[in-house]
Amino acid sequence: GSGVNVISEATCNKIDITQWESCPFWLRMADMRSVWPIGLLRNLEFILGGHNFTLSAVVLCLNGPGTYPFL
C-alpha cells in the first residue's frame, strides 16, 4: 500500500477544492524522485459503496495521460 493518499490538483479543481494547507514534507515517488507536494488536505469526506470515509491527502500537480485522479 501507499504511504500517503494522493489527489491531483486537477481533481481538486473539478470538485471545487481550491485551497489547501502547505505541505511540510517531501514525497519519495516509486521511481525514487523526490517531489514537493503543492498542498495538504485534511478530513476529506467520501462515500464509497455506501460507506463513509474520512481521510487526508497530499495534492500533487499530475499531468499527462494515464494519471489517476486519486490514489
C-alpha positions as CSV (number, residue, x, y, z in Angstrom):
1,G,0.0,0.0,0.0
2,S,0.9,3.6,-0.3
3,G,2.4,5.7,2.5
4,V,0.0,8.6,1.8
5,N,-3.1,9.3,-0.2
6,V,-2.6,11.5,-3.3
7,I,-5.1,13.7,-5.1
8,S,-4.3,15.6,-8.3
9,E,-4.6,19.4,-8.5
10,A,-6.9,18.9,-11.5
11,T,-9.3,16.7,-9.5
12,C,-9.3,19.3,-6.7
13,N,-10.4,21.9,-9.2
14,K,-13.1,19.6,-10.6
15,I,-14.7,19.1,-7.2
16,D,-14.3,22.8,-6.3
17,I,-11.5,22.5,-3.8
18,T,-9.2,25.5,-4.3
19,Q,-7.5,25.9,-1.0
20,W,-5.3,23.6,1.0
21,E,-2.6,23.7,3.7
22,S,1.1,23.9,2.8
23,C,2.7,20.5,3.0
24,P,5.6,20.2,5.4
25,F,7.3,17.2,3.8
26,W,8.7,15.8,0.5
27,L,7.4,12.6,-1.1
28,R,9.6,9.8,-2.5
29,M,7.9,8.5,-5.6
30,A,8.0,4.9,-6.9
31,D,10.7,5.9,-9.4
32,M,12.8,7.3,-6.5
33,R,12.2,11.0,-7.4
34,S,11.6,13.4,-4.6
35,V,8.6,15.6,-5.1
36,W,7.4,18.6,-3.0
37,P,3.5,18.4,-2.9
38,I,1.7,21.6,-3.6
39,G,-0.7,21.1,-0.7
40,L,-2.2,19.0,2.0
41,L,-5.9,18.3,2.5
42,R,-7.2,17.0,5.8
43,N,-10.5,15.4,6.8
44,L,-11.8,14.8,3.3
45,E,-15.2,13.0,3.5
46,F,-16.0,10.4,0.9
47,I,-18.9,7.9,0.4
48,L,-17.7,4.7,-1.4
49,G,-20.1,1.8,-1.8
50,G,-22.4,3.3,0.8
51,H,-19.7,3.6,3.4
52,N,-18.4,6.9,4.8
53,F,-14.7,7.5,4.9
54,T,-12.6,10.5,6.2
55,L,-9.0,10.8,5.1
56,S,-6.2,13.2,4.4
57,A,-4.4,13.5,1.0
58,V,-1.4,15.4,-0.4
59,V,-2.1,17.5,-3.6
60,L,0.2,16.9,-6.5
61,C,0.4,18.5,-9.9
62,L,0.0,15.4,-12.0
63,N,-0.1,15.8,-15.8
64,G,-0.3,13.6,-18.8
65,P,-2.3,10.6,-19.9
66,G,-2.6,7.7,-17.6
67,T,-2.6,9.7,-14.4
68,Y,-5.1,8.8,-11.7
69,P,-7.3,11.5,-10.1
70,F,-6.9,10.0,-6.6
71,L,-4.6,7.3,-5.2
